[in-house]
């Protein structure tokens, strides 16, 4: 039986658990001094490859938020769980201007496209510039960042997802008690499930049932779409075609509508190869 619990400060950690990826964000202050701190309020904001963006949430009094607002650049570094001790060291409340990385075993290296350094021991790194800064109230701020460089350790690039997850061994934050004791699990403890077609719809999905006429070129393009989302693609494509006043889906029109929706060849190739 559920209980209606009073919402208190830090409800997202103490009452309702949100497992979150823990990262280390590196920035420079206005004088060019390095700052590093762990952050988990991070998620993808624009998943498409043409305008890749990331979202971060902060206390707007934090050194990291102020540095991002002042300089317009930051780096998101993803340490492995084997570096939890060093990661927690960057969580200490050092004075302004102190480089937390100097109190760890981490090695700072030049980034490719931004001025804040990256961390050599982190197997995946996002170099970012500011797209938008939003100060929500007296205490909270949001940053939407443009991803200008996605750096991944070379050995990981061609790995299958399961092997890559185990190799990364990312620490997943599970909250804290008393803002002193912090809890984590590791991303190498994983299970995989395969999503099967719904039994009574699989024939329809694979038969490519449409509500409008599609020419052969458009049908060939449609066959490249993963079976599980074909009906959705058909529905949205035909709705867009009707808005344009078309009575038939041609290969040219399908390509135009697909590009408008961000479903270009690069996106479709991801489904063919796996991600």
N, C-alpha and C positions, 0 to 999 in steps of 0.2 A: 504494500500500500504506500502511495506517495504522501508526502507531507509538505504543506505550503510553508516554506522556510523564509524567515525575514531576510531581505537583501541587505547585506552589510558591506563596508569597504573591503576590497579585495575578494568580492564574491566569486570572481572568475577563477580564483585559486583555492580559496578556503572551502567553498560550498559546491560550486559547479566546476569540475575539472576540465580544462582545455589542454590536452597534450599539444606542445608547440616545439618546433625546431628552434634550437638555441644557436645563435650566430654571434660573431664578434664584429661590431661595426667600427671601422677605423675612419677617423676624420683628422683634419688639421684645424687649429683655431686661427684667428685672424693674424697671429704672429708667426704662423707656420709650424707650431708645435703639435706633435702627434698626440691624439687621444684614442683610447680603445676601450670598448665596453660591451658587455653581452646584452643582446636583445632578442626577444622571441615574438614580439608583436609584429610579425612580418608575413606578408602573403603576396602572391602574384596579383597584379592589378590589371594588366593587359597581357594575355597569354599569347597573342599572335606575334609573329616574327617581325612584322614591319614596324611596329611601335611597341617593343617590349618594355613593360613598366612594372615597378614593384611598389608595394605600400608598406609603410612603417608607422607604428604608433609610439609616442614618447610622452614622458613628463616634459613639459616645455621649459622646465628649469634645468634640464640635464645638459651637461657639457656637449654631449653628442648632438642633441637637437639644436643648440645654439650655434655649434660649429657648422652644421649643415645649412642652417638658415643664413649664416654669415658668408660662407664660402661657396655654397652650391654644389659641393662634391662629397662623396662618401664611398666606402667600400664595404660590402657584406662578405665576411669570411666565414666559412663553415668548418669548424674544427671537428675532429673525430672524438668519440667518447674517451679515447685514451688520453686526451688533453683536457679532461674535466678540471683537474687541479689548476692548470694554467688559465683556463677559461674563468674559473671562479676568482682567480687573482685579479682579473680585470674588472671584477664587480666591486672591488673595494672603492670606498669614496675618497679617492686621492684629490689633492688640491688642483685647481685650475693650472694647466701647463705641465702637469706630470704625465710622462709617457708610461702608461701602464704596462706596455709590452716589455719594458726594461726590467720589470719585476717577474718576468716569466721566462720560459725556455723557448718561446716563439721567436722566429727570425723574421724581421720585417724586410720586405723587398720592394723595389719600385713597382708601381702599377703601370699598366700599359697606356691608359688613356686619361687617367685622372691623377691629381697630385697626392692624395692620401696614400700611404703605403698599403700593400697587401701582406698577408701572412703566409710564408712559404710552406708551413706545415699543413695548411688548409687545402684539401684536395679539390674544392670548388669555391670559386670567388666571383662575385658580381661587382663590377666597377660601375658607379652610377653618378649621374648628374641630377640636379633638382628639376622636376617638372612643375611641382606645385607644393607650397607650404601652407598648411591650414592650422591656425591656432583656434582650437575649439572653445576654450574657456580659460579660466585663470590658471589651470593646471595641465591641460592636455593639448598636445599638438600632433598633427599628422603630416607625413611627408610622402608625396608620390614622386618616385624617382624614375628617370630614364636609364635603362640598362645599356651602357655604351660598350661594355666588354664582358663576355661570359667566359671565364677562364676555368678549365677543367684539367686535372692531372691527365697527362697523355695516355697512361695505361687504362684509364676509365672510359675513354671516348667510344671505343668499339665493344665494350662489355655489354652483355645482356643485362636487363634490369635487375634480376635477382643477384647476379654476381656483383653488380655495381653497388647495390644497397649494402651488401655484406662488406665490401671493400671500404665503403665510406664510413660505416659504423657510426652514424650520426647520433648525438645525444638528444633525446626528446625530453623536454622539461615537463614535469608533472606538478609543479607548484612548490610551495614552501610552507613551513610553520615558523611563526614568530619572525619572519624575514631574516632567519638565521640558518635554518636547516632546509636544504634544497633537495628535491627528489628528481631522479632521472631514470629513463629506460633507454635501451639501445635499439637502433634501427636494424641490427643484424638478426634480430629475432623475428622472423617474418613467415607469413603463410601466403600462398597464392591460390586464387580461385579463378576459374575460367567462366566468363559470362556466356551462357548458351542462349540461343534464340528461344522465344516463347513458342511452345509446341504448336499451338493452333494458328500462329501467324508466320511460321518459318516459310511455308510454301508461298505465301503472298509476298513476303519480303524478297525471296529469291526469284520470284516470277516477274518482279519489277512492274507491278500493277500501277498504272497511272490514270489520272483523270482527264488528261489532255493528250493530244497527239505529240509524240516526240520523234524527231527524225533519227536516222541510224547513228549519226555522229553524236547526238546528245545521249542516246541510249548507251553507246560505247563508253562515253564519259561517266555516265551514271553507274555502270558496272564497276568502275574503279572505287566507288564509294563503299565503305564497309557495310556489309549486309545489315547489321543491326541499326544503322541510322538512315538507310535508304528511304524508308517511308517518310521520315522527317524531311529529308532533302527534297523528295518529290513534292511534298506538301508546300514547303516554303518556296521552292522554285516556281511552281504553278501559280501560287498567290502573287509572287513578284511579277510573273509574266502577264497575268491578268491586269495588274496595275499599269503595266506598260501598254496594254491594249492588244497583246499578242494572242493569237488563237492556236499557236503551235510552238513547241519548244524545239528550236533549232540548236545545232551545236554552237553557233555563234552566240545566241541569246543565253544558252546555258552557261557558257564561259563568262559572259558579262555579269550575269546574276551571281555566279560563284565567286568571281573576283570581288564584287561589291560586298559579299558576305564574308570575305576573307578565306574562302575555301579554294585556294589556288593549288598548283601542283606540289608545292613544297609541303603544304598541310597534308594533302592526300598521301604523299610519299611516306609520311610518318606512320600512317595506318598500315601501309603495305609492309613496312619493315619492322614495325613495333617501336616503342619508345623507351 
